Amino acid sequence: MKYTVLWTKTALKKLKKLKNKNIERIIEKVEEVSDDPIKFFKKLTNMPLYSLRIGKYRVIAIIDTEKHSIIILTIEYGKRAYKTLK
């Protein structure tokens, strides 16, 4: 069953700051993996969050298996994504 993808205001702001080709790539990949997000997203240690690597960008999300939804929290460049979570 396909999961619903929800974007937070923060994630949308970060997305708008990127180049168009990166925006398209990120949106396409998130939609593509929404069929089985647990298979593609990596669980972050000691946090209820997941990370999806798309090129040099990381999409940080919450995956709610009961409601079948993916909540995209933020998009960051490289390892900086994990530093902003602490």
KALIN-V632181 format. One record per residue. RES is the residue in one small letter. SS is DSSP state (a for helix, b for strand, c for the rest). PSI is psi in degrees with one decimal (NA if undefined). Layout:
BEGIN
RES | SS | PSI
RES | SS | PSI
END
This chain:
BEGIN
m | c | 133.0
k | c | 135.7
y | c | 148.1
t | b | 134.0
v | b | 123.2
l | b | 134.7
w | b | 130.5
t | c | 164.9
k | a | -40.2
t | a | -45.7
a | a | -41.2
l | a | -38.9
k | a | -45.0
k | a | -39.7
l | a | -42.6
k | a | -23.3
k | c | -12.0
l | c | 167.2
k | c | 153.1
n | a | -40.7
k | a | -34.4
n | a | -37.0
i | a | -49.6
e | a | -44.1
r | a | -43.1
i | a | -47.7
i | a | -45.5
e | a | -43.6
k | a | -43.3
v | a | -43.4
e | a | -39.1
e | a | -43.6
v | a | -3.3
s | c | -11.0
d | c | -37.6
d | c | 72.5
p | a | -32.2
i | a | -29.9
k | a | -33.6
f | a | -33.3
f | c | 144.6
k | b | 129.6
k | b | 132.1
l | c | 139.7
t | c | 134.5
n | c | 22.8
m | c | 151.3
p | c | 33.6
l | c | 161.9
y | b | 154.7
s | b | 138.8
l | b | 124.1
r | b | 125.0
i | b | 97.5
g | c | -124.2
k | c | 2.6
y | b | 152.7
r | b | 130.2
v | b | 119.0
i | b | 130.1
a | b | 164.9
i | b | 132.9
i | b | 117.9
d | b | 101.7
t | c | -26.2
e | c | -41.6
k | c | -0.7
h | c | 55.6
s | b | 150.9
i | b | 121.5
i | b | 111.3
i | b | 116.7
l | b | -45.8
t | b | 165.3
i | b | 125.7
e | b | 159.9
y | b | 123.7
g | c | -144.6
k | c | -11.1
r | a | -27.7
a | a | -40.5
y | a | -28.9
k | a | -32.8
t | c | -16.3
l | c | -19.7
k | c | NA
END
